[in-house]
Amino acid sequence: MTPIIDGHNDTLLAATSDRAGGAFLEETDDGHLDLARAEEAGLAAGIFAAFVPNEGEIDDWSELPPAVDPERARRIVDEQFETLHEWAEATDRFRVIGDIDDLDACLAGNAVGGIPHIEGAGAVDPELVNLDSLYETGLRSLGLVWSRPNAFAHGVPFEHDATPDIGPGLTDAGFDLVEACEDRGIVVDLAHLNAAGFWDVAETVDSPLVVSHAGAHGVSPASRNLTDEQLDAVADSGGIVGCTFGTAHLRPDGERGKDAELSTLLDHIEYFADRMGVEHVGLGSDFDGATVPEAVGDVTGLRDVLDGLEARGFDRAEREAIAAGNWRRVLGEWWE
């Protein structure tokens, strides 16, 4: 079975809140992802995001939510990372990935691996005084924003028929954070970042550009999706885009319904491959964080995605690259 690396999930949030899912070590039909279903799907590793929920409901997704309180953010991130480590301590079927050797062991079938990630840098002190301690607790990938602004960067609202070209670029603290992450081998993830911030990072790092979960703006003109110019920059850097499974960013009409066909997801992967080359395409499901096509359903539907790529003419080497090889290469470049 071809092993798979998935570039983004929100299963830690589900496990530490009252959202559906959460019983990761138990066999369950809740949510999108648990250990048993991950093993069934051939999921070798995933980037597990620590995420700080908004306070209160979002009535208008086209409006940016307010920044989160830093102390609250640090407490929640600590709790979610602690949960990830507790899973690894409870069973040898799951491990926390800290380096490329850990990832390779998971690709070899030794365990399902979780790469600790923070989605939105609100838990990082603006003076970066806690970045090293976060690294020590496992942080290996960091998304600068989750749409809402913070001390480092600005995100994009969830709008359709809109572009990511909104708002200013990185703050001075944001440039410092990007450079500090590259120095330490912490992947800088550009998902949710606005266009000005994207280009600031592109001009700052020498490492490959990484967008963990997004769609193609040329297929679905959502503000969260990447324009052709951004895709070209990712390819030129040797980077990767993990194709989101979130229907609101897959469907050309911007609707969130899970009745989207599998072909809608495959259209984005094929667009990425045609524009950037297969070697820059990965998977970034957003399991437990988005509405995914019913044709995928949950993590076990990853096999159907690979079968769909085969039906579209992607050969075995191309499917293996999209499934895991491209993520392995890019993560290795950042970490090594």
Residue pairs with C-beta under 8 A, 6 or more apart in sequence:
1 42
2 42
2 306
2 319
2 320
2 323
2 324
3 42
3 43
3 44
3 106
3 107
3 109
3 323
3 324
4 41
4 42
4 43
4 44
4 283
4 302
4 306
4 323
4 324
5 44
5 45
5 46
5 103
5 107
5 282
5 283
5 323
5 324
5 327
5 328
5 331
6 43
6 45
6 46
6 47
6 242
6 283
6 284
6 285
6 287
6 299
6 302
7 46
7 47
7 212
7 213
7 240
7 242
7 282
7 283
7 284
7 285
7 327
8 46
8 47
8 49
8 117
8 119
8 191
8 212
8 213
8 242
8 244
8 284
8 285
8 286
8 289
9 32
9 33
9 46
9 47
9 48
9 49
9 285
9 286
9 287
9 288
9 289
10 49
10 51
10 119
10 286
10 287
10 288
10 289
10 290
11 21
11 22
11 24
11 31
11 32
11 33
11 34
11 46
11 48
11 287
11 288
12 48
12 49
12 50
12 51
12 80
12 83
12 84
13 19
13 49
13 50
13 51
13 53
13 80
13 288
13 289
14 20
14 21
14 22
14 31
14 288
15 21
15 22
15 23
15 24
15 80
15 83
16 22
16 76
16 79
16 80
16 83
17 53
19 31
19 288
20 30
20 31
20 288
21 28
21 30
21 31
21 32
21 33
21 34
21 288
22 30
22 31
23 30
23 34
24 33
24 34
24 35
24 87
25 34
25 35
25 87
25 90
25 91
25 94
26 34
26 36
27 34
27 36
27 37
28 34
31 287
31 288
31 298
32 285
32 287
32 288
32 292
32 297
32 298
32 299
33 46
33 287
33 288
33 298
33 299
34 299
35 87
35 91
35 93
35 94
35 112
37 298
37 299
37 300
38 46
38 112
38 299
39 93
39 112
40 299
40 300
41 299
41 300
41 301
41 302
41 303
42 302
42 303
43 112
43 299
43 302
44 103
44 106
44 107
44 109
44 112
44 113
44 324
45 97
45 103
45 106
45 107
45 112
45 113
45 114
45 115
46 112
46 113
46 114
46 115
46 287
47 115
47 117
47 141
47 212
47 284
48 84
48 114
48 115
48 116
48 117
49 117
49 118
49 119
49 143
49 289
50 76
50 77
50 80
50 81
50 116
50 117
50 118
50 119
50 123
51 80
51 118
51 119
51 120
51 146
51 289
52 68
52 72
52 73
52 76
52 77
52 120
52 122
52 123
53 76
54 65
54 66
54 68
54 148
55 68
58 65
61 157
61 158
61 159
62 157
62 158
62 159
63 157
64 147
64 148
64 149
64 155
64 157
65 147
65 148
66 148
67 122
67 148
67 149
67 150
68 120
68 122
68 148
68 150
70 122
70 123
70 125
73 120
73 122
73 123
74 123
74 130
76 123
77 118
77 123
77 134
78 137
81 116
81 137
81 138
81 139
84 96
84 114
84 116
84 138
85 96
85 137
85 138
87 94
87 114
88 94
88 95
88 96
88 114
92 111
93 111
93 112
94 111
94 112
94 113
94 114
95 102
95 105
95 106
95 110
95 111
95 112
95 113
95 114
96 102
96 113
96 114
96 116
96 138
97 103
97 106
97 113
97 114
97 115
97 116
97 140
98 138
98 140
99 335
100 328
100 331
100 332
100 335
100 336
102 113
103 113
103 115
103 328
103 331
103 332
104 328
105 111
105 113
106 112
106 113
107 324
107 328
115 140
115 141
115 331
116 137
116 138
116 139
116 140
116 141
117 139
117 140
117 141
117 142
117 143
117 187
117 189
117 212
118 124
118 134
118 139
118 141
118 142
118 143
119 143
119 146
119 189
119 191
119 192
120 143
120 144
120 145
120 146
120 148
120 150
120 155
120 192
121 142
121 143
121 144
121 145
121 150
121 151
121 152
121 153
121 177
122 150
122 151
123 130
123 134
124 130
124 131
124 134
124 142
124 152
124 177
125 131
126 151
126 152
126 173
127 173
128 173
128 176
128 177
128 180
131 139
131 177
131 180
131 181
131 184
131 186
132 184
135 184
135 186
139 186
140 185
140 186
140 187
140 335
141 186
141 187
141 189
141 210
141 212
142 177
142 181
142 186
142 187
142 188
142 189
143 189
143 190
143 191
143 192
143 193
143 212
144 150
144 152
144 153
144 170
144 174
144 177
144 178
144 188
144 189
144 190
144 192
144 193
144 197
144 201
145 152
145 153
145 154
145 155
145 192
145 193
145 197
146 155
146 192
147 155
147 156
147 157
147 158
147 192
147 224
148 155
149 155
149 167
151 171
151 173
151 174
152 170
152 171
152 173
152 174
152 177
153 169
153 170
153 171
153 174
153 193
153 194
153 197
154 166
154 167
154 168
154 169
154 193
154 194
154 196
154 197
155 192
155 193
155 194
156 164
156 166
156 167
156 192
156 193
156 194
156 223
156 224
157 166
157 223
158 222
158 223
158 224
158 248
159 222
159 223
160 220
160 221
160 222
160 223
160 248
160 253
160 254
161 221
161 254
162 221
162 222
162 223
163 195
163 217
163 221
163 223
163 227
164 193
164 194
164 195
164 198
164 217
164 223
164 224
164 225
164 226
164 227
164 230
165 194
165 195
165 196
166 194
166 195
166 223
167 194
167 196
168 196
169 194
169 196
169 197
169 199
169 200
170 178
170 196
170 197
170 200
170 201
170 204
174 197
174 200
175 200
175 204
178 188
178 200
178 201
178 204
178 205
179 204
180 186
181 187
181 188
182 188
182 205
182 206
182 207
182 334
185 334
185 335
185 336
186 334
187 207
187 210
187 331
187 334
187 335
188 201
188 205
188 207
188 210
189 210
189 211
189 212
190 197
190 198
190 201
190 209
190 210
190 211
191 211
191 212
191 213
191 214
191 284
192 224
193 201
195 227
195 230
198 230
198 233
199 233
201 209
202 209
202 233
202 237
205 237
207 237
207 333
207 334
208 234
208 237
208 238
208 239
208 240
208 330
208 333
208 334
209 233
209 234
209 237
209 239
209 240
210 239
210 240
210 330
210 334
211 226
211 230
211 234
211 239
211 240
211 241
211 242
211 284
212 242
212 284
213 242
213 243
213 244
213 246
213 284
213 285
213 286
214 224
214 225
214 226
214 241
214 242
214 243
214 244
214 249
214 284
215 222
215 224
215 225
215 226
215 243
215 244
215 246
215 249
215 250
215 268
216 225
216 226
216 231
216 268
216 271
216 272
216 275
217 225
217 226
217 227
217 228
217 230
218 227
218 228
218 271
218 275
219 225
219 250
219 252
219 267
219 268
219 271
220 249
220 250
220 251
220 252
220 254
220 268
221 252
221 254
222 248
222 249
222 254
224 249
225 249
226 234
226 241
228 275
231 241
231 272
231 275
231 276
232 275
232 276
234 240
234 241
234 276
234 280
235 275
235 276
235 277
235 280
238 280
238 330
238 333
239 280
239 330
240 280
240 281
240 282
240 326
240 327
240 330
241 272
241 276
241 280
241 281
241 282
241 284
242 282
242 283
242 284
242 285
242 327
243 265
243 268
243 269
243 272
243 281
243 282
243 283
243 284
244 250
244 268
244 284
244 285
244 286
244 290
245 265
245 283
245 284
245 285
245 286
245 287
245 290
245 292
245 293
245 296
246 286
246 289
246 290
246 291
246 292
247 255
247 256
247 257
247 258
247 260
247 264
247 290
247 291
247 292
247 293
248 254
248 255
248 256
248 290
248 291
250 260
250 264
250 265
250 267
250 268
250 293
251 257
251 260
251 264
256 291
257 291
258 291
258 292
258 293
258 294
259 293
259 294
260 293
260 294
260 295
261 293
261 295
262 293
262 295
262 296
262 304
262 305
262 308
263 308
264 293
265 293
265 295
265 296
265 305
265 308
266 305
266 308
266 309
266 312
269 281
269 305
269 309
269 322
270 312
272 280
272 281
273 281
273 314
273 318
273 322
278 314
278 318
278 321
278 322
278 326
279 321
279 326
279 329
280 326
281 321
281 322
281 326
282 322
282 326
282 327
283 302
283 305
283 322
283 323
285 292
285 296
285 299
285 302
286 292
287 298
287 299
292 298
292 301
295 301
295 304
296 302
296 304
296 305
306 319
306 322
306 323
309 318
309 319
309 322
310 319
314 322
